[in-house]
Amino acid sequence: MRTIDDLDVAGKRVLVRADLNVPLDGGAITDDGRIRASLPTIEALRARGAKVVVCAHLGRPKGEVKPEFSLAPVAARLGELLGADVPLAADTAGESARALAAGLADGQVGLLENLRFEAGETSKDDAERGAFADRLAALADLYVGDGFGAVHRKHASVYDVPQRLPHAAGGLIATEVDVLKRLTEDVERPYAVVLGGSKVSDKLGVIDNLLDKADRILIGGGMVFTFLKAQGHEVGKSLLEEDQLDTVRAYLERARANGVEFVLPVDVVAATAFAADAQHDVVAADAIPADRLGLDIGPESGKLFADRLADARTIFWNGPMGVFEMAPYAGGTRAVAQGLVDSGAFTVVGGGDSAAAVRGLGFDEAAFSHISTGGGASLEYLEGKTLPGLLALED
């Protein structure tokens, strides 16, 4: 896989596929981590005299122009971070985009409007997707793939455009791939994996694959209640995937057969409602009241998880331990984050909610070995799947 160091970019128009899919609240960016992660590649291209045309998606407008998904707030924030104005095209690959690309000076950066305003970006029809890719490719001389959070998607800007232009991987993708190789090849052991989030079904593939690779797997978040139910425990009104109970039982049995330690919470924070001000108490994980729902792992579980991480040499964490956005249910996620920091291991925080939790709870990002920008992409890589965006950059 070539990198930007292998490209002659001076005076060339370079289309950079970045991951700028940041969370918004009322039009305001609540976490700019993905924008900041894109800066090194953009700044390196600027410094070498490239005319940088950045493209990205935001949310799921499903092929329609929806103002609430405009990249205008991203253009403004990117400009602040770069210390230079970043003009935003009024479209993705139309007249405005062509004018923007043609008008850039050496070292200048411009941003195209949300790629997903075009149905061709995400289309499963090769011809429709290819037609949009043709229009995007016509805007530039070279292509740089740097949106790791989208490389597991067979989308026009990720998969088809690099087949039409000389291409290379940006620094972010190169770093992400190097990190993921450390989690799959010649892993330093003990290797601990912490999985959270809401649904077991979102993690089936990675659990299946890691049962042959990890030394211990720690389970928290909403998905844990399917594990507890599979063991015969009452879970009250907690999130539950009934259709996954047999699968989970099989995982637990396979873990025992493979000598993989499965660590489940011993206590949970159970509330009367999904609300910060709801009555809540710490209860044993095998004694959740029928009228309560679990919203976090409990304090003893936090200590247990930290203890099981203490001697690990490699740790991958994907998914919060509870509803960390609400203060009463943030303790478990905080305990796991602190456990990673204290372990001294090679620590990887995998994507989206986990990365937001680390920043939202006030941890120094530098305390972790790597904070990934792509949760879904990271998980699919760890499942052993071929990622279209990486495949397109490999030739």
NORSUL-V820156 format. One record per residue. N is the residue number from 1. RES is the residue in one letter. PHI is phi in whole degrees, 0 to 359 (* if undefined). D_FIRST is the distance of its C-alpha to the first C-alpha in Angstrom with 2 decimals. Layout:
n = [N | N]
res = [RES | RES]
phi = [PHI | PHI]
d_first = [D_FIRST | D_FIRST]
//
This chain:
n = [1 | 2 | 3 | 4 | 5 | 6 | 7 | 8 | 9 | 10 | 11 | 12 | 13 | 14 | 15 | 16 | 17 | 18 | 19 | 20 | 21 | 22 | 23 | 24 | 25 | 26 | 27 | 28 | 29 | 30 | 31 | 32 | 33 | 34 | 35 | 36 | 37 | 38 | 39 | 40 | 41 | 42 | 43 | 44 | 45 | 46 | 47 | 48 | 49 | 50 | 51 | 52 | 53 | 54 | 55 | 56 | 57 | 58 | 59 | 60 | 61 | 62 | 63 | 64 | 65 | 66 | 67 | 68 | 69 | 70 | 71 | 72 | 73 | 74 | 75 | 76 | 77 | 78 | 79 | 80 | 81 | 82 | 83 | 84 | 85 | 86 | 87 | 88 | 89 | 90 | 91 | 92 | 93 | 94 | 95 | 96 | 97 | 98 | 99 | 100 | 101 | 102 | 103 | 104 | 105 | 106 | 107 | 108 | 109 | 110 | 111 | 112 | 113 | 114 | 115 | 116 | 117 | 118 | 119 | 120 | 121 | 122 | 123 | 124 | 125 | 126 | 127 | 128 | 129 | 130 | 131 | 132 | 133 | 134 | 135 | 136 | 137 | 138 | 139 | 140 | 141 | 142 | 143 | 144 | 145 | 146 | 147 | 148 | 149 | 150 | 151 | 152 | 153 | 154 | 155 | 156 | 157 | 158 | 159 | 160 | 161 | 162 | 163 | 164 | 165 | 166 | 167 | 168 | 169 | 170 | 171 | 172 | 173 | 174 | 175 | 176 | 177 | 178 | 179 | 180 | 181 | 182 | 183 | 184 | 185 | 186 | 187 | 188 | 189 | 190 | 191 | 192 | 193 | 194 | 195 | 196 | 197 | 198 | 199 | 200 | 201 | 202 | 203 | 204 | 205 | 206 | 207 | 208 | 209 | 210 | 211 | 212 | 213 | 214 | 215 | 216 | 217 | 218 | 219 | 220 | 221 | 222 | 223 | 224 | 225 | 226 | 227 | 228 | 229 | 230 | 231 | 232 | 233 | 234 | 235 | 236 | 237 | 238 | 239 | 240 | 241 | 242 | 243 | 244 | 245 | 246 | 247 | 248 | 249 | 250 | 251 | 252 | 253 | 254 | 255 | 256 | 257 | 258 | 259 | 260 | 261 | 262 | 263 | 264 | 265 | 266 | 267 | 268 | 269 | 270 | 271 | 272 | 273 | 274 | 275 | 276 | 277 | 278 | 279 | 280 | 281 | 282 | 283 | 284 | 285 | 286 | 287 | 288 | 289 | 290 | 291 | 292 | 293 | 294 | 295 | 296 | 297 | 298 | 299 | 300 | 301 | 302 | 303 | 304 | 305 | 306 | 307 | 308 | 309 | 310 | 311 | 312 | 313 | 314 | 315 | 316 | 317 | 318 | 319 | 320 | 321 | 322 | 323 | 324 | 325 | 326 | 327 | 328 | 329 | 330 | 331 | 332 | 333 | 334 | 335 | 336 | 337 | 338 | 339 | 340 | 341 | 342 | 343 | 344 | 345 | 346 | 347 | 348 | 349 | 350 | 351 | 352 | 353 | 354 | 355 | 356 | 357 | 358 | 359 | 360 | 361 | 362 | 363 | 364 | 365 | 366 | 367 | 368 | 369 | 370 | 371 | 372 | 373 | 374 | 375 | 376 | 377 | 378 | 379 | 380 | 381 | 382 | 383 | 384 | 385 | 386 | 387 | 388 | 389 | 390 | 391 | 392 | 393 | 394 | 395]
res = [M | R | T | I | D | D | L | D | V | A | G | K | R | V | L | V | R | A | D | L | N | V | P | L | D | G | G | A | I | T | D | D | G | R | I | R | A | S | L | P | T | I | E | A | L | R | A | R | G | A | K | V | V | V | C | A | H | L | G | R | P | K | G | E | V | K | P | E | F | S | L | A | P | V | A | A | R | L | G | E | L | L | G | A | D | V | P | L | A | A | D | T | A | G | E | S | A | R | A | L | A | A | G | L | A | D | G | Q | V | G | L | L | E | N | L | R | F | E | A | G | E | T | S | K | D | D | A | E | R | G | A | F | A | D | R | L | A | A | L | A | D | L | Y | V | G | D | G | F | G | A | V | H | R | K | H | A | S | V | Y | D | V | P | Q | R | L | P | H | A | A | G | G | L | I | A | T | E | V | D | V | L | K | R | L | T | E | D | V | E | R | P | Y | A | V | V | L | G | G | S | K | V | S | D | K | L | G | V | I | D | N | L | L | D | K | A | D | R | I | L | I | G | G | G | M | V | F | T | F | L | K | A | Q | G | H | E | V | G | K | S | L | L | E | E | D | Q | L | D | T | V | R | A | Y | L | E | R | A | R | A | N | G | V | E | F | V | L | P | V | D | V | V | A | A | T | A | F | A | A | D | A | Q | H | D | V | V | A | A | D | A | I | P | A | D | R | L | G | L | D | I | G | P | E | S | G | K | L | F | A | D | R | L | A | D | A | R | T | I | F | W | N | G | P | M | G | V | F | E | M | A | P | Y | A | G | G | T | R | A | V | A | Q | G | L | V | D | S | G | A | F | T | V | V | G | G | G | D | S | A | A | A | V | R | G | L | G | F | D | E | A | A | F | S | H | I | S | T | G | G | G | A | S | L | E | Y | L | E | G | K | T | L | P | G | L | L | A | L | E | D]
phi = [* | 287 | 245 | 297 | 294 | 270 | 253 | 269 | 256 | 302 | 74 | 262 | 274 | 245 | 274 | 254 | 273 | 256 | 251 | 242 | 280 | 268 | 285 | 239 | 224 | 63 | 87 | 259 | 286 | 264 | 208 | 263 | 304 | 290 | 294 | 296 | 292 | 275 | 300 | 304 | 292 | 298 | 292 | 295 | 292 | 300 | 297 | 263 | 83 | 282 | 262 | 264 | 255 | 268 | 229 | 195 | 241 | 212 | 67 | 228 | 286 | 57 | 79 | 239 | 281 | 234 | 307 | 292 | 252 | 294 | 275 | 305 | 298 | 291 | 300 | 295 | 291 | 299 | 298 | 298 | 290 | 276 | 71 | 205 | 297 | 242 | 294 | 248 | 292 | 278 | 217 | 268 | 211 | 261 | 299 | 295 | 296 | 295 | 294 | 298 | 298 | 289 | 266 | 289 | 270 | 303 | 85 | 265 | 240 | 231 | 235 | 277 | 290 | 316 | 303 | 279 | 289 | 255 | 299 | 295 | 298 | 251 | 300 | 273 | 275 | 301 | 292 | 294 | 294 | 295 | 296 | 291 | 299 | 301 | 293 | 293 | 297 | 292 | 278 | 217 | 261 | 223 | 232 | 234 | 272 | 221 | 264 | 302 | 296 | 241 | 289 | 273 | 254 | 271 | 253 | 305 | 287 | 259 | 253 | 274 | 298 | 297 | 279 | 251 | 224 | 304 | 218 | 201 | 273 | 283 | 298 | 294 | 296 | 301 | 294 | 300 | 295 | 299 | 295 | 294 | 295 | 291 | 269 | 233 | 233 | 52 | 290 | 281 | 250 | 292 | 249 | 249 | 238 | 248 | 239 | 222 | 91 | 276 | 239 | 298 | 300 | 288 | 242 | 304 | 298 | 289 | 297 | 304 | 287 | 285 | 296 | 258 | 233 | 276 | 270 | 210 | 234 | 254 | 243 | 219 | 72 | 297 | 292 | 293 | 288 | 290 | 293 | 296 | 296 | 297 | 271 | 95 | 268 | 287 | 239 | 60 | 263 | 295 | 302 | 214 | 250 | 303 | 286 | 254 | 298 | 295 | 297 | 295 | 299 | 295 | 296 | 297 | 292 | 295 | 299 | 299 | 293 | 271 | 75 | 269 | 280 | 259 | 248 | 246 | 299 | 258 | 213 | 220 | 267 | 251 | 242 | 280 | 202 | 278 | 202 | 295 | 263 | 287 | 296 | 215 | 216 | 273 | 229 | 296 | 296 | 261 | 217 | 285 | 301 | 298 | 259 | 244 | 233 | 283 | 238 | 192 | 286 | 275 | 296 | 292 | 293 | 302 | 293 | 298 | 296 | 299 | 295 | 282 | 262 | 302 | 261 | 291 | 253 | 222 | 225 | 244 | 234 | 223 | 106 | 292 | 275 | 195 | 279 | 296 | 294 | 256 | 310 | 295 | 240 | 258 | 299 | 294 | 294 | 297 | 295 | 292 | 302 | 294 | 298 | 297 | 298 | 286 | 291 | 74 | 278 | 282 | 245 | 236 | 263 | 265 | 82 | 15 | 296 | 294 | 295 | 296 | 295 | 303 | 288 | 294 | 271 | 87 | 281 | 282 | 302 | 292 | 284 | 252 | 295 | 202 | 246 | 287 | 264 | 226 | 296 | 297 | 295 | 300 | 296 | 293 | 297 | 291 | 285 | 90 | 282 | 277 | 263 | 306 | 293 | 282 | 301 | 292 | 267 | 278 | 276]
d_first = [0.00 | 3.80 | 6.59 | 10.13 | 11.31 | 9.91 | 12.03 | 15.81 | 17.11 | 20.76 | 23.14 | 20.59 | 20.66 | 17.42 | 17.34 | 15.94 | 15.93 | 17.31 | 19.13 | 22.69 | 24.56 | 27.17 | 30.53 | 33.53 | 37.24 | 39.57 | 36.96 | 36.19 | 32.84 | 33.57 | 30.24 | 27.88 | 25.28 | 22.47 | 23.43 | 23.43 | 20.02 | 18.68 | 20.55 | 18.35 | 15.68 | 18.61 | 20.64 | 18.06 | 17.77 | 21.57 | 22.19 | 20.42 | 22.61 | 20.53 | 22.50 | 20.78 | 21.44 | 20.63 | 20.90 | 21.44 | 23.85 | 26.80 | 28.74 | 29.67 | 31.83 | 31.24 | 31.01 | 33.98 | 34.52 | 35.82 | 36.67 | 36.20 | 32.46 | 32.12 | 29.44 | 32.26 | 32.47 | 28.72 | 29.05 | 31.99 | 30.34 | 27.17 | 29.57 | 31.49 | 28.51 | 27.31 | 30.92 | 30.81 | 31.82 | 29.14 | 30.71 | 30.18 | 30.35 | 32.98 | 30.79 | 27.20 | 26.90 | 30.53 | 32.84 | 32.35 | 28.54 | 28.83 | 31.38 | 29.33 | 26.24 | 28.58 | 30.53 | 27.96 | 28.46 | 25.90 | 24.74 | 26.16 | 24.68 | 25.86 | 25.35 | 25.76 | 28.07 | 27.05 | 24.75 | 26.69 | 29.84 | 28.63 | 29.08 | 26.36 | 23.64 | 24.24 | 26.08 | 25.71 | 26.94 | 24.18 | 26.41 | 27.27 | 23.76 | 22.67 | 25.59 | 24.60 | 20.99 | 22.66 | 24.68 | 21.86 | 19.79 | 23.02 | 23.08 | 20.21 | 18.61 | 15.02 | 13.16 | 11.45 | 10.88 | 12.50 | 15.03 | 14.15 | 17.72 | 17.23 | 14.01 | 16.45 | 18.32 | 18.14 | 19.29 | 19.38 | 17.63 | 14.81 | 14.39 | 16.38 | 15.88 | 12.21 | 13.65 | 16.21 | 14.61 | 12.11 | 9.39 | 6.91 | 6.85 | 10.19 | 11.55 | 13.07 | 10.27 | 8.47 | 12.04 | 12.90 | 10.34 | 11.56 | 15.03 | 14.96 | 13.97 | 17.09 | 19.05 | 18.23 | 17.70 | 20.43 | 22.06 | 24.83 | 28.03 | 30.10 | 27.50 | 29.10 | 27.98 | 29.97 | 30.03 | 32.16 | 32.45 | 34.85 | 34.09 | 33.46 | 32.20 | 29.17 | 28.19 | 29.28 | 25.95 | 24.77 | 28.23 | 28.28 | 25.03 | 25.91 | 29.33 | 27.76 | 25.69 | 27.60 | 30.84 | 32.38 | 31.87 | 33.83 | 34.76 | 36.16 | 36.34 | 37.91 | 36.30 | 38.44 | 41.59 | 40.51 | 40.10 | 43.51 | 45.12 | 43.69 | 45.58 | 48.74 | 48.99 | 50.31 | 47.73 | 50.10 | 48.56 | 45.08 | 42.00 | 42.00 | 40.13 | 42.87 | 40.77 | 38.37 | 41.12 | 40.95 | 37.17 | 37.55 | 40.39 | 38.27 | 35.52 | 38.20 | 39.65 | 36.35 | 35.60 | 39.00 | 38.39 | 35.02 | 36.42 | 34.20 | 36.20 | 36.47 | 37.83 | 39.65 | 41.72 | 45.34 | 46.46 | 45.47 | 46.61 | 48.51 | 49.71 | 52.22 | 49.87 | 46.35 | 47.40 | 47.31 | 51.11 | 51.75 | 53.73 | 51.42 | 51.99 | 50.21 | 51.03 | 50.15 | 47.16 | 49.50 | 52.19 | 50.76 | 53.77 | 53.88 | 54.16 | 51.21 | 47.44 | 45.02 | 42.90 | 41.53 | 41.56 | 44.60 | 45.10 | 45.68 | 42.46 | 40.66 | 42.17 | 41.33 | 37.66 | 37.46 | 39.20 | 36.78 | 33.85 | 35.60 | 34.63 | 31.09 | 28.26 | 25.48 | 26.23 | 24.47 | 26.64 | 26.42 | 29.54 | 32.74 | 35.79 | 38.15 | 38.88 | 37.89 | 38.59 | 42.27 | 43.58 | 45.66 | 42.66 | 40.08 | 41.28 | 39.14 | 35.86 | 37.00 | 37.93 | 34.56 | 32.72 | 35.18 | 34.68 | 30.98 | 31.87 | 34.67 | 32.82 | 30.84 | 28.05 | 24.31 | 24.72 | 22.42 | 24.11 | 22.49 | 22.81 | 25.56 | 29.04 | 28.35 | 26.70 | 29.59 | 32.05 | 30.82 | 31.30 | 34.43 | 36.12 | 35.70 | 33.29 | 31.38 | 27.65 | 27.16 | 29.08 | 26.17 | 23.04 | 20.84 | 21.89 | 19.42 | 19.54 | 19.04 | 21.69 | 21.27 | 17.49 | 17.95 | 20.75 | 19.08 | 16.16 | 19.04 | 20.85 | 18.22 | 17.54 | 14.59 | 13.57 | 13.48 | 11.59 | 8.53 | 9.15 | 9.45 | 6.10 | 4.49 | 6.70]
//
